Amino acid sequence: MSAAMSGGGKRTPTTATQRLKQDYLRIQRDPVPYVSAEPLPSNILEWHYVVRGPEKTPYEGGLYHGRLLFPREFPFKPPSIYMVTPNGRFKCNTRLCLSISDFHPDSWNPAWSVSTILTGLLSFMVERGATLGSIDTSDYTKRQLAAQSGLFNLRDKVFTELFPDIVTEIRERQRLTQPPGPAPPAGPPGGPPGGPLPAGAGSLGAGDPRDLGTGTGTGGGAAVHRAAGGVEGGGGGPPPQPAVGLLGGALANIVVLVGFAAFAYTVKYILRSIAQE
């Protein structure tokens, strides 16, 4: 095995680093179906993956984050495999006992790559076989966990840093699945949206004496002035009687008197004319 000397004199194998770099380039060229994987920028021996739940399985729509921890002796020794996101198939943050994990070094093949490991993990996940680290849950529970997986992953700092495109996808899902706000009640046919308006709240035509809001009607300005005067004067009692009513009564009395005088004069004139004849 090729090796390099570190600053402290400790032999640090480079075969694992070289092999993992090759595997990463291979995954970039030929991605594993339903799986994304990225190594930590600071430590190529630690990889993080995201499994997309395949269609027609209880995991459909789920996004399952996990870790691969490679030994310095890789590819001659297998990695440890962990699942981080609750999924209903494997325990979280527990070493999984698989033929491709460090639980079975005797069955490990150094020719297997990271792509092989991720493909085997997905295959075992959609099966129902029991192993150390697996759990038994109903399909309903798996579907519930699949629906909640995105929000769970957003709370993981490493996940959000390594998989920004998937983070954007999760947030877009959230936006599309958020229920819309309550719609306004439907108004009557031909009426304004939002339901009928309260009494007195309708729009009044120009010249309507009830138009108190703008004063554009013939009586608008006076009405507003009178309303303001009522408030300033205490507002509690009845409004003062307008002077126009008293003046009108006086004029009516004068008209009656004049009419009565004219009638009397006419009668007197007629009687005088008859007497002269």
Backbone torsions as a table, in degrees:
resi	resn	phi	psi	omega
1	MET	NA	130.5	178.1
2	SER	-72.0	151.1	-177.3
3	ALA	-149.1	162.2	177.4
4	ALA	-130.0	150.7	-179.7
5	MET	-90.4	129.6	176.5
6	SER	-84.1	173.1	-178.5
7	GLY	-59.8	-27.9	-176.9
8	GLY	-92.8	4.4	179.0
9	GLY	88.0	-0.9	-179.7
10	LYS	-82.0	133.9	-180.0
11	ARG	-72.4	122.0	-180.0
12	THR	-115.3	110.9	-178.1
13	PRO	-64.5	139.2	179.2
14	THR	-105.4	-7.7	-179.2
15	THR	-60.8	-42.4	179.6
16	ALA	-61.4	-44.7	-179.4
17	THR	-63.1	-46.8	-179.1
18	GLN	-63.2	-43.1	-178.4
19	ARG	-66.2	-42.4	-179.0
20	LEU	-67.5	-33.7	175.6
21	LYS	-65.1	-40.7	177.7
22	GLN	-64.0	-43.1	179.2
23	ASP	-63.2	-37.4	179.8
24	TYR	-64.7	-44.0	177.4
25	LEU	-62.3	-37.8	178.9
26	ARG	-65.3	-40.5	179.6
27	ILE	-67.0	-35.5	177.7
28	GLN	-65.2	-37.8	179.7
29	ARG	-77.2	-38.5	-175.3
30	ASP	-133.1	81.8	-175.4
31	PRO	-60.9	149.8	176.0
32	VAL	-76.6	129.1	179.5
33	PRO	-55.7	131.2	176.4
34	TYR	71.0	6.3	-175.9
35	VAL	-133.9	135.5	170.0
36	SER	-116.2	147.3	-177.7
37	ALA	-147.7	141.8	178.8
38	GLU	-144.5	136.2	172.4
39	PRO	-81.9	156.6	173.4
40	LEU	-65.2	135.6	178.2
41	PRO	-59.8	-28.5	-177.0
42	SER	-92.5	-9.5	-176.2
43	ASN	-157.3	102.5	-176.0
44	ILE	-71.5	-12.4	177.6
45	LEU	-78.3	-9.7	177.1
46	GLU	-115.6	116.9	179.0
47	TRP	-112.2	150.8	173.5
48	HIS	-121.2	141.5	-178.1
49	TYR	-129.9	160.8	174.0
50	VAL	-132.4	119.0	176.6
51	VAL	-95.5	127.2	173.7
52	ARG	-91.4	125.4	-179.6
53	GLY	-60.0	122.5	-178.6
54	PRO	-64.6	155.5	177.3
55	GLU	-63.7	153.2	177.6
56	LYS	61.7	28.8	172.6
57	THR	-129.9	162.5	177.4
58	PRO	-64.2	-11.7	-178.6
59	TYR	-94.9	2.9	-176.2
60	GLU	-56.9	131.7	-178.9
61	GLY	87.4	-10.9	-179.5
62	GLY	-81.1	155.3	176.3
63	LEU	-128.7	108.0	-169.5
64	TYR	-110.1	114.8	-177.8
65	HIS	-91.5	138.9	177.8
66	GLY	-152.0	-179.2	-176.3
67	ARG	-131.1	147.6	169.6
68	LEU	-120.8	123.4	178.1
69	LEU	-110.7	110.1	-176.3
70	PHE	-91.5	139.4	175.6
71	PRO	-76.8	163.5	177.5
72	ARG	-65.3	-19.8	-179.1
73	GLU	-88.0	2.5	178.4
74	PHE	-60.5	139.2	12.3
75	PRO	-93.8	13.7	-178.6
76	PHE	-83.8	-12.9	173.9
77	LYS	-131.0	146.4	-175.5
78	PRO	-80.1	164.5	179.9
79	PRO	-87.9	167.3	167.7
80	SER	-89.1	142.5	-177.0
81	ILE	-120.9	131.4	179.7
82	TYR	-131.3	149.1	170.5
83	MET	-113.2	132.6	-177.3
84	VAL	-101.1	-42.1	-176.5
85	THR	-79.7	131.7	174.2
86	PRO	-55.2	132.7	-171.2
87	ASN	-138.9	-17.9	-178.3
88	GLY	84.9	-1.0	179.4
89	ARG	-115.5	-41.2	-179.5
90	PHE	-123.4	150.9	171.8
91	LYS	-67.8	149.3	-178.5
92	CYS	-84.5	141.2	176.1
93	ASN	54.2	39.0	178.5
94	THR	-128.8	136.1	177.3
95	ARG	-59.6	129.4	-177.5
96	LEU	-95.3	136.8	-179.9
97	CYS	-91.6	98.4	179.4
98	LEU	-131.5	160.6	-180.0
99	SER	-66.9	-14.8	-179.8
100	ILE	-103.8	9.0	-178.4
101	SER	-112.0	176.5	-177.4
102	ASP	-71.1	-1.4	173.8
103	PHE	-71.2	-22.8	-176.5
104	HIS	-131.3	67.6	179.5
105	PRO	-64.1	-24.2	-178.9
106	ASP	-70.7	-25.3	-179.6
107	SER	-97.3	2.2	-177.3
108	TRP	-76.0	141.3	178.3
109	ASN	-115.9	118.9	-178.5
110	PRO	-60.3	-16.1	178.6
111	ALA	-76.9	-14.5	179.8
112	TRP	-70.5	137.8	-178.6
113	SER	-104.6	-179.6	175.8
114	VAL	-61.8	-38.5	177.6
115	SER	-60.5	-40.6	177.5
116	THR	-62.4	-43.0	-179.9
117	ILE	-61.8	-46.6	-177.4
118	LEU	-68.2	-36.4	177.0
119	THR	-65.2	-41.9	178.1
120	GLY	-65.8	-37.8	178.3
121	LEU	-62.7	-45.8	179.5
122	LEU	-63.0	-41.7	-179.8
123	SER	-60.9	-44.8	-179.2
124	PHE	-70.5	-30.4	-178.2
125	MET	-64.4	-40.6	-176.0
126	VAL	-83.7	-5.8	173.8
127	GLU	-86.6	180.0	-178.5
128	ARG	-117.7	8.9	-179.8
129	GLY	-66.2	142.1	-179.2
130	ALA	-90.3	147.4	176.3
131	THR	-156.8	172.9	178.8
132	LEU	-67.6	122.8	-176.8
133	GLY	101.2	-9.4	177.4
134	SER	-91.3	159.3	177.6
135	ILE	-133.3	161.6	-178.4
136	ASP	-114.4	116.8	178.2
137	THR	-134.6	165.2	179.7
138	SER	-75.7	161.6	175.9
139	ASP	-63.0	-33.4	178.6
140	TYR	-61.8	-44.3	178.6
141	THR	-62.8	-41.0	179.4
142	LYS	-62.5	-40.4	179.5
143	ARG	-67.8	-38.3	177.3
144	GLN	-62.8	-44.1	179.2
145	LEU	-66.4	-34.2	177.3
146	ALA	-62.6	-42.0	179.9
147	ALA	-66.8	-29.2	-177.7
148	GLN	-92.6	-6.4	-171.6
149	SER	-64.3	-38.0	-177.9
150	GLY	-61.5	-49.0	179.8
151	LEU	-62.8	-37.0	177.6
152	PHE	-61.5	-45.2	-177.0
153	ASN	-65.6	-30.7	-179.1
154	LEU	-64.0	-19.0	179.0
155	ARG	-85.6	-2.6	-178.6
156	ASP	-98.4	116.8	-175.7
157	LYS	-63.7	-42.9	-179.5
158	VAL	-63.2	-41.9	178.9
159	PHE	-58.7	-48.7	-176.7
160	THR	-66.5	-29.0	179.5
161	GLU	-78.3	-37.5	-176.0
162	LEU	-84.8	-25.8	-174.5
163	PHE	-127.3	63.7	-177.5
164	PRO	-63.2	-33.2	179.6
165	ASP	-66.2	-39.0	179.1
166	ILE	-70.3	-35.4	175.9
167	VAL	-60.0	-44.4	177.5
168	THR	-61.4	-40.7	178.4
169	GLU	-61.9	-43.3	-179.6
170	ILE	-63.2	-44.4	-178.7
171	ARG	-66.7	-34.3	176.1
172	GLU	-67.0	-38.6	175.7
173	ARG	-60.0	-43.9	179.2
174	GLN	-58.1	-44.9	-177.1
175	ARG	-63.2	-39.2	-177.4
176	LEU	-75.8	-26.6	-177.2
177	THR	-95.2	-5.4	178.1
178	GLN	-68.5	132.9	-179.7
179	PRO	-66.5	139.8	178.0
180	PRO	-68.2	161.1	178.4
181	GLY	-68.0	163.3	-178.9
182	PRO	-62.8	134.0	179.4
183	ALA	-78.6	148.8	177.3
184	PRO	-66.9	149.4	179.4
185	PRO	-62.5	145.9	-178.9
186	ALA	-71.4	138.7	178.3
187	GLY	-86.1	174.0	178.2
188	PRO	-68.0	157.9	179.4
189	PRO	-54.2	127.2	178.9
190	GLY	83.0	-6.8	-178.1
191	GLY	-92.5	179.7	179.9
192	PRO	-72.6	150.6	177.2
193	PRO	-65.7	154.5	177.5
194	GLY	95.8	5.8	176.7
195	GLY	95.5	170.3	-178.7
196	PRO	-65.4	146.9	177.7
197	LEU	-81.7	152.2	176.9
198	PRO	-67.4	160.4	-178.3
199	ALA	-57.8	135.3	177.0
200	GLY	83.4	-3.6	-177.4
201	ALA	-96.8	-1.9	-178.5
202	GLY	-72.2	163.1	178.2
203	SER	-79.0	132.4	-178.0
204	LEU	-102.7	146.3	-179.8
205	GLY	-73.8	161.9	178.0
206	ALA	-61.7	139.1	179.7
207	GLY	87.9	-8.5	178.1
208	ASP	-71.9	122.7	-178.0
209	PRO	-63.7	-12.8	177.9
210	ARG	-83.7	-5.6	-177.8
211	ASP	-73.6	89.0	-176.5
212	LEU	-93.8	-14.0	-172.1
213	GLY	-76.4	-40.2	-172.4
214	THR	-113.9	-19.3	-178.4
215	GLY	77.0	14.8	-179.3
216	THR	-79.7	-19.3	178.1
217	GLY	-77.3	172.4	-176.4
218	THR	-66.6	-28.2	-179.3
219	GLY	-113.5	12.6	-173.2
220	GLY	-65.1	-50.0	-175.7
221	GLY	-62.9	-43.2	-179.5
222	ALA	-65.9	-38.7	-179.4
223	ALA	-63.9	-42.3	179.0
224	VAL	-64.7	-40.4	-179.9
225	HIS	-64.0	-42.0	179.5
226	ARG	-66.6	-39.7	179.5
227	ALA	-62.9	-42.6	179.1
228	ALA	-64.6	-39.5	178.4
229	GLY	-62.9	-36.2	179.3
230	GLY	-65.5	-38.7	-179.3
231	VAL	-69.1	-44.5	-177.2
232	GLU	-66.4	-29.5	-177.3
233	GLY	-84.5	6.6	177.2
234	GLY	117.7	-30.9	171.0
235	GLY	70.3	-11.8	-171.5
236	GLY	-80.4	-38.7	-174.1
237	GLY	-86.1	177.9	179.6
238	PRO	-69.7	153.3	-179.8
239	PRO	-66.7	148.6	-179.9
240	PRO	-65.4	146.7	178.8
241	GLN	-70.1	133.3	179.6
242	PRO	-68.0	148.4	-180.0
243	ALA	-68.2	-20.5	-178.9
244	VAL	-61.7	-33.4	-179.2
245	GLY	-66.0	-42.3	178.5
246	LEU	-66.6	-43.2	180.0
247	LEU	-63.7	-37.2	179.2
248	GLY	-64.9	-38.9	178.7
249	GLY	-64.5	-39.9	179.6
250	ALA	-65.2	-43.2	179.1
251	LEU	-62.1	-37.4	179.7
252	ALA	-64.4	-39.7	179.1
253	ASN	-65.1	-40.1	-179.8
254	ILE	-64.3	-41.7	179.6
255	VAL	-61.3	-40.6	179.2
256	VAL	-63.2	-43.4	-179.4
257	LEU	-64.7	-42.8	179.5
258	VAL	-63.9	-41.7	179.6
259	GLY	-63.1	-40.9	179.9
260	PHE	-65.9	-38.1	179.2
261	ALA	-66.9	-40.0	179.2
262	ALA	-64.7	-39.5	178.9
263	PHE	-64.6	-41.7	179.6
264	ALA	-64.9	-39.3	179.3
265	TYR	-65.2	-39.8	-179.9
266	THR	-64.4	-43.9	179.8
267	VAL	-62.7	-42.1	180.0
268	LYS	-62.4	-38.6	-178.9
269	TYR	-66.7	-41.6	-179.1
270	ILE	-65.3	-42.4	-178.8
271	LEU	-64.8	-38.6	179.7
272	ARG	-65.0	-39.0	-179.7
273	SER	-65.7	-37.8	179.8
274	ILE	-67.7	-39.6	-179.4
275	ALA	-64.5	-38.1	-179.1
276	GLN	-67.4	-33.5	179.3
277	GLU	-72.5	NA	NA
